[in-house]
Amino acid sequence: MFVFLFLVYRKRMFFVRDMSVKKLEHIGIAVKDLAASEVLFTKLLGRGPYKRESVESEHVITSFFQVGDIKIELLAASDPQSTIANFIEKRGEGLHHLAFEVDDIKSSLSEKSLEGFNLIHSEPKDGADNKQIAFLHPNSTGGVLTEFCQDKGNISLG
């Protein structure tokens, strides 16, 4: 019995190690005024944003700053009924989510679901910065909204 449990434990260790989180990809920050926040973060970081993008499906306008290997994503509502507008109304401006780059977003979501994490999105969807994205609910991630993202160019079709 001990040998069997050890083998299950070892397989689980390798399975977890194979989990496809590669790195912290970006930190999402909810802001009321994107232009003013871009000025603030440009002054803070010593460089301007490299990209501004509208994500119509999420009713959000994003602005990205590169800081070493990590990005800062400013998120402003483009619709007063959007998730970001609601977030700011309830909690104010500030940290919105942490995003982790993964090798395979679908299997990462499946794995986390099997491990008991609550998914906001069971399937990835188009996001900003040429990514497929999906969120895990903060009620299962220690109160932190967690995003998995994968470059669209790295998505396997099979």
N, C-alpha and C positions, 0 to 999 in steps of 0.2 A: 504494500500500500504506500509506504514511504517513497519508493522509487517512482510510482505512478504520480504522486503529488509533486514530487521534485520535477519530473518531466513536464507536467502541466505548468508548473511555476516557471521553468526555464523557457518553455514555448511562449508563455505570456510575456516574459521579460523581452524576448526577441521581438514579439509582436509590438510591444510598446515602443521599443527602440526603432522599429521600422516605421512607426507613425511618421507621417510625412511633414510635420512641422519643420520648416527649414530655418525660419528666423522671424523676429518681430519685423513686419513689413512697414507698418505705419501706425501712428497714433492719431485718432480722429478727435477733433476738437470742434464742438458746436459753437457757432458765433452768430450774433444778431446782424452785424454790419460787416460784410465780407471785405469791402474796400478798406475800412478802418482797421480791421484785423490784419489785412495784408501789410499795411503800413507798420503796424505794431510788430508783427513777426519779422518783417524785413529789418527793422531796427534791432530787434532782439537777436536775430540769427546772423546778421551781417550779410545777408543775400536775399534776393527777391524770390518769389514763387517761380517755378519752372513751367507751371501749367495751371490753367483755369478751365474748368469743364462743367457743363450742365448735365445732370443725370435726370432726364425727364421722368423716368419711371419712379424715381424716389422723391421727385419735387425738391431737388437740392442742387446747389451750385457749390462746387468744390474748388479748392485752391491748394496746390501741393508745393511744399518746400522740401528740398533734399538736405539732410543733415547726416553726413557720413553715409552709413548703409541704411539708415532709417529715414522715413518720410514723415512729415507732419501734414495732415490733411485737415484743412479748415472746411467746415460744412455750414452753409447758410441756406435757410429755407427759401425756395422759390415760390412757395404756396403757403398761405397762413394755416392750412389744415395738414401740412406735412408732418411726418414723424419728428423731424428736427425742430420745427416750430413748436410742437407739443413738448418736446424734451426741454427746450429753453424756457418755455412758459412754466413748467413744473420745477425744473432744477436750476435754471439759469445757464449762462454760458459756461463752458469748460469741457473737461474730459468727457468724451462721448463713448469711445470704444478703443480697444486694442485690436489690431489686425495682424494675423500671422500668415505668412506665406506657407503654402503647402504644396507638396508634389502632386497630389491627386485629391482634388476637393471632394469628389463624390465618395471616395472610400474613406476620407477623413470624417465626413459627416456621418457615414454609416457606422464607422468605428465609435465615434463619440456618442451616437445615439444608443448603441449597444452597451456602452459603458454607463448609461444613465443620464447623460447630459440632455437637456431640453433644447431642441432645435427650433429656431424661429423659421428657418427655411430648410426644408428637407431636400430641396434641389437647388443647385447654384443658379444664380441669375446674373445678368450683366450689371457691372458696376463701373465706377470711374477708373481712369488710368489703365485702360485695356485689360481689365480683370474680370473674372468670374468670381462672385462673392456669395457668402451665406453667413448668417449669424446664429450664434448660440445664445440662448436666453440667459440674462444675468442671474436669474433665480437658481441656476445650476452651476454658475461659474464664479461664485464668491462675490456677487454683486457687480461684476464687470461685464458689460456687453462685449462679447468676443466675436470677431469676424475671422473667417477663413477666406483667403483669396488665392487665386492662381492666375497667372498670365494666360490670356486667351490663346496665345501662340503655343502654349505648352499643354493644351488639353488634348487628351487622347480621344479619338473618335470611335475607337473600338472597344 
